[in-house]
Amino acid sequence: MSLSPDMACAVAIWVETLLYGMYTCLYFEALYVMTKKVSKVTSTKIFLGTTVVMHLVATIHIIINCYRLLRAFVLHVEPLGPAAYFMSLDRWDNLTHNALICVMTWLGDGLVIYRCYIIWNYNYYTIILPVVLLVVNFAVNVYLLYWFDHGSASEYPKVVPWLNTVYPLAFTENVLTTGLIALKIWNQHRISTRAGIVDHSSRHSLFNILRIIVESAMIYTVQLMILIILYPLQNLAQVIIQSAIVPSIGIVFVLIAVRVHLTKSKTIFGPSRIGIPSWLNDSDHEGGDSDRRVKMTRSNQETEDTDHTRTTVLSPFRPLDDV
């Protein structure tokens, strides 16, 4: 049974509505986690503010899609049918729909790059390529949005190469930034393991943080991979996946905060602040848990040389207070 254009458009909005409901539940849970302790760290405020803006964008997008659904399937504004209505890219609601997808993508990509920048100790060189890819992606999407509103069918062949770059650019940038984050955390985990300061009995370790970040990021990455496959085939299932992108991007970021918080609640020996966001630390004074763990580590040292090694091994990796 083939998927008709009308059915693809209707299912796409239904799937987005379902994911938006899941996103909203996770959003309020993450909002509680992020705001339960006041933080003066600038990067924490940036992550909190961007998270709120992303949910606002997703909310506007679902409202626009419900409006499009009513006009296409109930009011029958387009005589040629619902699919023809959705394909009229110069309509203000369809143009807004595409623009909000772009905005959500830019916010998500920008936030991942910022997280990568923090984890790599504010090293500008690390994020040069991801930033270049983001700028190129921004330029391509702006050009396409302009063409949707002002272009003509005769110009379509000229636009095809630009359309073909949208998903590969986003996929490359996402894989690159997530890979850089994973590499840094994994390297620090290895260093900490060799120094003997890793609490293997704790579920709130750098390795678990790495797993949570990678698994959460895979939601968006897999969607992009599917779109890269479906788009050249002109398969209508791409319409469904594309609509799911907006809430999925939001889910990725709030899911990380919620999962890390839940992991912390199951930790036996208490959380370590190495690689943990500041909004997940419940200590009344900054660094309290970290200081206690360092003291416990030092008490088990046999020589000053070993003590020095175990203390300084933490310094190359900036805590993810700001992540």
Buried (B, 14 or more C-beta within 10 A) or exposed (E): EEEEBBBBBBBBBBBBBEBBEBBBEBBEBBBEBBEEBEBEBEBBEBBBEBBEBBBEBBBBBBEBBEEBBEBBBEEEBBEEBBBBBBBBBEBEBBBBBBBBBBBBBBBBBBBBBBBBBBBBEEBEEBBEBBBEBBEEBBEBBEEBBEBBBEBEEEEEEEBEEBEEBBBBBBBBBBBBBBEBBBBBBBEBBEBBBEBEBBBEEBBBBBBBBBBBBBEBBBBBBEBBBBBBBBBEEEBBBBBBBBBBBBBBBBBBBBBBBBBBBEBBEEBEEBBBBBBBBBBBBEBEEBEEBBEEBBEEBBEEBEEEEBBEBBBEBBEEBBBBBBB
